[in-house]
Amino acid sequence: MEQRMFATASSASARPLRGREREWRSVQAALDTAAAGRGGLVLVDGPAGAGKSRLLAATEDGAAGRGFAVARVGAEDLAQAGAERGRSDARRPRLMSVDDVPGSADGVSTALSLLPALLTHQAVVWVVARRTGTVCVDDWQPPGAVLLELGSLPAGAVSDLSADILHGRPDDELSSLAAGAAGNPLLLVSLLEGIREERLATVADGIVRLVHRQLPRRMEDVVGGWLRSLSSAARNLLEVASCLERTFTMDTLAALFGGSPARLLAPLEEVVRHDLLLIGLQGVLTFRHELVRQTVLHQVPGAIRVALRDESPGRIGELPATDGSGWELLSESERSIAELVAEGMTNREAAERLFLSPHTVTFHLRKVFRKLGIDSRVELTRIALERDRCGDGLDATSGG
């Protein structure tokens, strides 16, 4: 059996656009229109990390390969760029790309509104990427414009990306971890490239298996960038929410903040608008991406995690005396799995021992990690060893 670690980096620009085949065909059609002498406008919408910049870069490469003159301009320079291109030689088709249009500043809105007048008789195609989740010009869509809304990647694309970056198909455990990206391309690529860079997995017989189940440092960089775009109140809300169960309510959050739910409406609306939290039926809240929750949780000091867990409504006064690790919160099934994993077993080995499926073990192990406020097997082993030592001492003292 051949087994190897990852040694070489994969080029993002060389990778195919996984899961964006329909959008790519629309872009190609717009380039065909410009090559025929008529202008076009493509609007690319999507939340943070949806792959807007990646699609723009691929469009620029494709247009350059077809002989287009390619230019990227800032949103603030739209009006001036449009006027200059209107006076320039139109014999050569052009691509004008605008990445990451910000908020609904009057200047940006006015500049965008000028574009349709430049399209009819010029061989120019404009591709404009706009942020969703912010107060922007989402409603602006002139007649004839092509709107591409980038959503989550399909499951097949996730598997293909794993093969592109890690040179193998992910096993059940890695697939479960990757599912925490909820199809967000930036989160998924950051996770996979971080695993490769930090050598957290091996590939054998075409299957990628995790060696260490921990989040790579790249995740902190990506999620940290998203959090920095939020207000301090919204960041604080996410930090507290990450310490709760996967699903929770507004009342639970409000109780932990010591106030009325109305006080949290503004920061909650902000994180929902940025696609970080989802509101479900009857006001149930959950993180949009489990990887974001885990990354935020990892940055919360352990003592604060325990304090928030202890103060959470429905748990006050219900927890037995503990050593602060949270082991007593585990169900019998979760403890059995945690003990085997702490002994060094893989998820598959633990599944065989307990006559369970690897998927079931992975599911329970994620719950174990959440309840203990940890994110690696190393931390789980440390907690188990400390409990063994404490248990031996208690037995000797009690004479049991």
Secondary structure, 3 states (H helix, E strand, C coil): CCEECCCCCCCCCCCCCCCCHHHHHHHHHHHHHHHCCCCEEEEEEECCCCCHHHHHHHHHHHHHHCCCEEEECCHHHHHHHHHHHHHCCCCCCEEEEEEEECCCCHHHHHHHHHHHHHHCCCCEEEEEEEECCCCCCCCCCCCCCEEEECCCCCHHHHHHHHHHHHCCEECHHHHHHHHCCCCCHHHHHHHHHHHHHCCCEEEECCEEEECCCCCCHHHHHHHHHHHHCCCHHHHHHHHHHHCCCCEEEHHHHHHHHCCCHHHHHHHHHHHHHCCCEEECHHHEEEECCHHHHHHHHHCCCHHHHHHHHHHCCCCCCCCCCCCCCCHHHCCHHHHHHHHHHHCCCCHHHHHHHHCCCHHHHHHHHHHHHHHHCCCCHHHHHHHHHHHHHHHHHHHHHHCC
